[in-house]
């Protein structure tokens, strides 16, 4: 059992996490003073900084981690903040799978909070994460007939097999830097790889940055509206390049009250267990649906 629940409790109690901020499951919203309203703008730093002393001390005590075969170049979040125009400014830097995944594995192996973790959590809640990580995007997908897509992760995936996700997660990679809005690009890439939806037939709306408290990783959550109804999407998803990552797809009414109730229960009886950040995703979507209700 990891220490993620204890870190979620620390996030909820932090002075940096106001009562209005969402904390659910093993994830915490990073409140930036006001909701982000607008596009996200990302810039890429040239060189990863030296490892923070707290993160370095934790890794030294944890020892080497067997992270498996190296993957394509990844990105790490250095900072993020709300800009004067209401958008989100993000700075990322190239990193390696071995460093980010090694830190995550070391933290996941702990059943109590290491002494360095509160400092690293506090830094992440300030928008200046110090922990090595793997920048990620999460997407909640809505169909043309107003259904939320839930995907059950395959039993063969590396992280949280057989957990229900609302809807998908995707690590950011170096090629995402080909466009200024790297978060939108990574999100649209994710919905194409996971569900087979061409980029031109989906649109994104950024919702919030969050901290995955199991790993102290930063992720960026967006709503994705696709130009397909639920029946069409179910058929399309079978031919997606990463269709093997999920073994079941279901569609739920995108009703704000029902989504909040599901988040409070940590899933419906037939849709448990939830991915660690899915409860927060459900709450964020419910909040956004309330805000745009006629």
C-alpha positions as CSV (number, residue, x, y, z in Angstrom):
1,X,0.0,0.0,0.0
2,X,1.5,3.3,-1.0
3,X,1.6,6.5,1.0
4,X,-0.6,8.4,-1.6
5,X,-3.6,8.6,0.7
6,X,-1.5,10.3,3.5
7,X,-0.1,12.7,0.9
8,X,-3.7,13.5,-0.3
9,X,-4.6,14.3,3.3
10,X,-1.6,16.6,3.6
11,X,-2.6,18.3,0.5
12,X,-6.1,18.8,1.8
13,X,-4.8,20.3,5.0
14,X,-2.3,22.6,3.3
15,X,-2.7,26.3,3.5
16,X,-1.9,26.3,-0.3
17,X,-5.0,24.2,-1.0
18,X,-8.1,26.4,-0.3
19,X,-11.4,24.8,0.6
20,X,-12.7,25.3,-2.9
21,X,-9.9,23.2,-4.4
22,X,-10.7,19.7,-5.4
23,X,-9.1,16.8,-3.6
24,X,-10.4,13.4,-4.3
25,X,-9.0,9.9,-4.6
26,X,-5.2,10.2,-4.8
27,X,-5.2,13.6,-6.5
28,X,-5.3,17.3,-5.6
29,X,-6.1,20.3,-7.7
30,X,-3.5,23.0,-7.8
31,X,-5.4,26.2,-7.1
32,X,-3.8,29.1,-8.9
33,X,-5.8,32.0,-7.3
34,X,-8.5,31.8,-9.9
35,X,-9.7,29.3,-12.4
36,X,-7.7,29.1,-15.6
37,X,-9.7,30.5,-18.5
38,X,-8.0,30.3,-21.8
39,X,-5.4,28.4,-23.7
40,X,-2.3,26.9,-22.2
41,X,1.1,28.1,-23.4
42,X,4.2,26.0,-22.9
43,X,7.8,26.7,-23.3
44,X,10.7,24.2,-23.3
45,X,13.8,24.8,-21.2
46,X,17.0,23.5,-22.7
47,X,18.5,21.6,-19.8
48,X,17.1,19.8,-16.8
49,X,18.3,21.4,-13.6
50,X,20.3,19.6,-10.9
51,X,18.1,17.3,-8.8
52,X,16.7,19.0,-5.7
53,X,18.4,18.0,-2.5
54,X,15.2,16.6,-1.0
55,X,14.4,14.5,-4.0
56,X,18.1,13.4,-4.3
57,X,18.2,12.4,-0.6
58,X,15.0,10.3,-1.0
59,X,16.3,8.5,-4.1
60,X,19.7,7.8,-2.4
61,X,17.9,6.2,0.5
62,X,15.5,4.3,-1.7
63,X,18.3,2.8,-3.9
64,X,18.3,1.9,-7.6
65,X,14.9,1.0,-9.2
66,X,14.4,-1.4,-12.0
67,X,12.5,0.7,-14.4
68,X,12.5,-1.6,-17.4
69,X,13.4,-0.8,-21.0
70,X,13.9,2.9,-21.7
71,X,11.1,4.7,-23.6
72,X,11.1,7.7,-25.9
73,X,12.4,11.0,-24.5
74,X,9.9,12.4,-21.9
75,X,9.2,15.8,-20.4
76,X,9.2,17.1,-16.8
77,X,7.3,20.1,-15.5
78,X,9.5,22.8,-14.0
79,X,6.8,25.4,-13.3
80,X,3.2,26.4,-14.1
81,X,1.2,29.5,-13.2
82,X,-1.9,31.5,-14.1
83,X,-1.0,34.3,-16.5
84,X,-2.5,37.8,-16.4
85,X,-4.8,37.0,-19.3
86,X,-6.2,34.0,-17.4
87,X,-4.3,31.4,-19.4
88,X,-1.9,28.9,-18.1
89,X,1.9,29.3,-18.6
90,X,3.9,26.1,-18.3
91,X,7.7,25.5,-18.4
92,X,8.8,22.0,-19.3
93,X,12.2,20.4,-19.8
94,X,13.4,17.1,-21.4
95,X,13.9,14.3,-19.0
96,X,14.3,10.5,-19.0
97,X,12.0,7.6,-18.3
98,X,14.5,6.2,-15.9
99,X,14.7,9.2,-13.7
100,X,10.9,9.9,-13.6
101,X,9.8,6.3,-13.4
102,X,12.5,5.5,-10.8
103,X,11.3,8.2,-8.5
104,X,7.7,7.1,-8.9
105,X,8.5,3.5,-8.2
106,X,10.5,4.4,-5.1
107,X,7.5,6.4,-3.7
108,X,5.0,3.8,-4.7
109,X,7.0,1.2,-2.7
110,X,6.6,3.3,0.5
111,X,3.7,2.6,3.0
112,X,4.5,5.7,5.0
113,X,5.4,9.3,4.0
114,X,9.1,9.8,3.7
115,X,10.5,12.9,5.5
116,X,11.2,14.7,2.2
117,X,7.7,14.3,0.7
118,X,5.9,17.2,2.5
119,X,8.5,19.6,1.1
120,X,8.1,18.2,-2.4
121,X,4.3,18.3,-2.1
122,X,4.4,21.9,-0.9
123,X,6.5,22.9,-3.9
124,X,4.2,21.2,-6.3
125,X,1.2,23.0,-4.8
126,X,3.0,26.3,-5.4
127,X,3.4,25.4,-9.1
128,X,7.1,24.8,-8.9
129,X,7.5,21.0,-8.6
130,X,10.9,19.8,-7.4
131,X,10.3,16.1,-7.6
132,X,11.5,14.4,-10.8
133,X,8.5,13.3,-12.8
134,X,6.9,12.5,-16.2
135,X,4.7,15.3,-17.4
136,X,1.2,14.0,-18.3
137,X,-2.1,15.0,-19.6
138,X,-5.5,13.5,-18.5
139,X,-8.6,13.7,-20.7
140,X,-12.3,13.4,-19.8
141,X,-14.1,12.6,-23.1
142,X,-17.6,13.6,-23.9
143,X,-19.5,12.3,-27.0
144,X,-21.8,14.2,-29.2
145,X,-24.8,12.6,-27.4
146,X,-23.5,13.9,-24.1
147,X,-22.0,10.7,-22.7
148,X,-18.9,10.5,-20.6
149,X,-16.5,7.8,-21.7
150,X,-15.1,5.4,-19.0
151,X,-12.3,3.0,-20.0
152,X,-11.2,0.0,-18.0
153,X,-7.5,-0.3,-18.2
154,X,-6.2,-3.6,-19.4
155,X,-4.9,-6.2,-17.0
156,X,-1.6,-6.0,-18.8
157,X,-0.8,-2.3,-18.4
158,X,2.1,-1.2,-16.1
159,X,0.3,1.1,-13.8
160,X,-3.1,0.4,-12.1
161,X,-4.2,-2.5,-14.3
162,X,-8.0,-3.2,-14.4
163,X,-8.8,0.2,-13.0
164,X,-11.5,2.4,-14.5
165,X,-10.4,5.7,-15.9
166,X,-12.4,8.8,-16.8
167,X,-11.2,8.7,-19.6
168,X,-7.5,8.4,-20.4
169,X,-4.0,9.4,-19.4
170,X,-1.0,10.2,-21.7
171,X,2.6,11.1,-20.9
172,X,3.9,14.1,-22.8
173,X,6.9,13.6,-25.1
174,X,9.4,15.7,-26.9
175,X,7.4,15.8,-30.1
176,X,4.6,17.7,-28.3
177,X,6.9,20.7,-28.4
178,X,6.2,21.1,-32.1
179,X,3.2,23.2,-31.2
180,X,3.0,26.1,-28.6
181,X,0.0,24.5,-26.9
182,X,1.8,21.3,-26.0
183,X,-1.0,20.3,-23.5
184,X,-3.7,20.4,-26.2
185,X,-1.4,18.6,-28.7
186,X,-0.6,15.8,-26.2
187,X,-4.3,15.5,-25.2
188,X,-5.5,15.3,-28.9
189,X,-2.7,12.7,-29.5
190,X,-4.0,10.8,-26.5
191,X,-7.6,10.7,-27.7
192,X,-6.5,9.6,-31.2
193,X,-4.2,6.8,-29.8
194,X,-6.7,5.6,-27.2
195,X,-10.0,6.0,-29.0
196,X,-9.1,6.5,-32.7
197,X,-10.5,10.0,-32.9
198,X,-8.8,12.2,-35.6
199,X,-7.4,15.4,-34.1
200,X,-9.7,17.5,-36.5
201,X,-12.8,15.9,-35.0
202,X,-12.0,16.7,-31.3
203,X,-11.7,19.9,-29.3
204,X,-10.2,20.4,-25.9
205,X,-10.9,22.7,-23.0
206,X,-8.3,22.9,-20.3
207,X,-9.8,22.4,-16.8
208,X,-7.0,22.3,-14.2
209,X,-3.5,21.2,-13.1
210,X,-3.3,18.4,-10.6
211,X,-0.9,16.5,-8.4
212,X,-1.0,12.7,-8.4
213,X,-0.3,12.2,-4.7
214,X,0.9,8.6,-5.1
215,X,3.8,9.9,-7.1
216,X,3.9,13.7,-6.7
217,X,3.6,13.8,-10.4
218,X,2.0,16.8,-12.2
219,X,-0.7,16.3,-14.8
220,X,-2.9,18.6,-16.8
221,X,-6.6,17.8,-17.1
222,X,-8.8,18.8,-20.1
223,X,-12.3,18.1,-21.3
224,X,-12.4,16.6,-24.8
225,X,-15.5,16.8,-26.9
226,X,-15.5,14.5,-29.9
227,X,-17.7,14.6,-33.0
228,X,-19.1,11.1,-32.6
229,X,-22.0,9.7,-30.6
230,X,-21.4,6.9,-28.2
231,X,-22.3,4.1,-30.7
232,X,-20.0,5.5,-33.3
233,X,-17.1,6.0,-30.8
234,X,-17.4,2.5,-29.5
235,X,-16.9,1.1,-33.0
236,X,-14.1,3.6,-33.8
237,X,-12.2,2.7,-30.6
238,X,-11.7,-0.9,-31.7
239,X,-9.2,0.2,-34.4
240,X,-7.3,2.7,-32.2
241,X,-3.5,2.2,-32.2
242,X,-3.5,1.7,-28.4
243,X,-6.8,-0.1,-28.2
244,X,-5.0,-2.9,-26.3
245,X,-4.5,-0.5,-23.3
246,X,-8.2,-0.9,-22.4
247,X,-10.4,-4.0,-22.3
248,X,-13.8,-2.3,-21.8
249,X,-15.5,0.9,-22.8
250,X,-18.8,2.2,-21.2
251,X,-20.8,5.5,-21.6
252,X,-22.5,7.4,-18.7
253,X,-24.8,10.3,-18.9
254,X,-22.8,13.5,-18.4
255,X,-24.9,14.7,-15.5
256,X,-23.1,16.9,-12.9
257,X,-24.9,15.5,-9.9
258,X,-24.5,11.9,-11.0
259,X,-20.8,12.5,-11.6
260,X,-20.3,14.0,-8.1
261,X,-22.1,11.0,-6.5
262,X,-19.9,8.6,-8.4
263,X,-16.8,10.5,-7.3
264,X,-17.9,10.4,-3.7
265,X,-18.4,6.6,-3.9
266,X,-15.0,6.2,-5.6
267,X,-16.9,4.7,-8.5
268,X,-20.2,2.8,-9.1
269,X,-20.3,-0.9,-7.9
270,X,-19.7,-2.0,-11.5
271,X,-17.0,0.5,-12.2
272,X,-14.5,0.0,-9.3
273,X,-11.7,0.4,-8.6
274,X,-11.2,3.8,-10.1
275,X,-7.8,5.1,-11.4
276,X,-6.3,7.2,-8.6
277,X,-7.1,10.5,-10.3
278,X,-10.5,9.6,-11.8
279,X,-12.6,10.8,-8.8
280,X,-11.0,14.3,-9.1
281,X,-11.6,14.2,-12.9
282,X,-15.3,13.5,-12.3
283,X,-15.6,16.4,-9.8
284,X,-13.8,18.8,-12.2
285,X,-16.0,17.9,-15.1
286,X,-19.1,18.3,-12.9
287,X,-17.9,21.7,-11.8
288,X,-17.3,22.7,-15.5
289,X,-20.8,21.4,-16.5
290,X,-22.4,23.5,-13.7
291,X,-20.5,26.6,-14.9
292,X,-21.7,26.2,-18.5
293,X,-25.2,25.2,-17.7
294,X,-27.8,27.5,-19.5
